[in-house]
């Protein structure tokens, strides 16, 4: 069974619905889409060694920011069709997949 996140869009039908609602400027979809930041100039902060402890949340925060940028870029691409957003999402994901070598720390099990 696929992993379904309760706070994210999960399938093509949901993405298609959002795209249609935004194109029609239907609320609340249109206003919600307008709040999603444009990350085309964003620089990923990937790291080779991800370390997370309950006392030091720096690495998890960095991962969260890159995750948000990648997901937002993917949504922009799906809704607008602008491939620059798809390329940015791909750049962020590739930065992590090519760089990350280890995950450690007492809090890393929550990943």
N, C-alpha and C positions, 0 to 999 in steps of 0.2 A: 504494500500500500504506500503511495507517495506521501511524503511529509507535507502537511497542509498547515501553513502558518495562519493563525486567526486574525492577524493584523495586516496581512499583505494580500495582494491579488495573487491568485494561484493557478489560473488556467486561462486558455485562449478566450473562452466565452466572457470571462470577467474583464479581460483586457479589451476585447472588442466592444463590450458595453461601455466601458469608460471612454474609449476613443470616440464612439458615436455620441455620447452625452457631451463630451468636451467640444466636439465639432459643432453640435447644435447649441452650444453655450447654455446648456441646461444646468440648473443649479440642483444640488450643491457641487456637482462634478467640476463645472468650469472654474468656479472660485477656488476649489481645493487644488485643482491642477495648477492654477496660477501661483500657488504658494510653494510649489516645488522648485527649489533653486536650480539654476543653470550651472552645471559643473564643467563645462567645456574647457575652461582654463585651469581646472583643478590639477594639482600634482599629487599623485599617490605617495603615501608614506610607508611603503612596504618595508619589511625588516626580515633579516635572516633568522633571528632568534626571538621568538615571541615569548615574553615572560609576564605572567600575571600573578600577583599576590593580592591578598586582601588589603595590604597596606600600600601597595603601589599600583595604581590603575592607569598608568601612562600608556602602556602598550595596548590594553583593551580599548582605551579611548581612541587611539590612533586607528585601530582596526575598525571601530564603530564608524569613525568619520569616513574612512575609505569605503566601507560597506554602504553607508548612506549615499555617498557620491555615485557609486556604481549602480545602485538600485534606482536612484533618481534619474541618472542618465539613461538607463534602460527604459524607464517610464516615458521620458521625453521622446525617445526614439519611437516607441510604440505609438504614442499619441500623435506626434508631429510627422513621423516618417523621415526626419532629418538624420542622416547617417552619421553626422559628426557626434551625436549623442551616443550612438551605438559604438563608435570607435573609442569614445572616452570610457564607456563601461568596460569594453574589452581591454583597454590599456590598464585600467585599475586592476581587473582580475588577473591579467597576465603578470603585472608587476608583483603581485603576491605569489602567484603560482611559480614564477621563475626564481623568486628570492627566498621564500620561507623554507627553512631547513629544520627548525625544531620548535616545539611548544613545551614550555615548562612553567613551574610555579604551582603553589598550592591552590590557586583559584582557576587554573587552566582547565580543570575538568568541566567547568560550566560552558566551555565552548561547544 
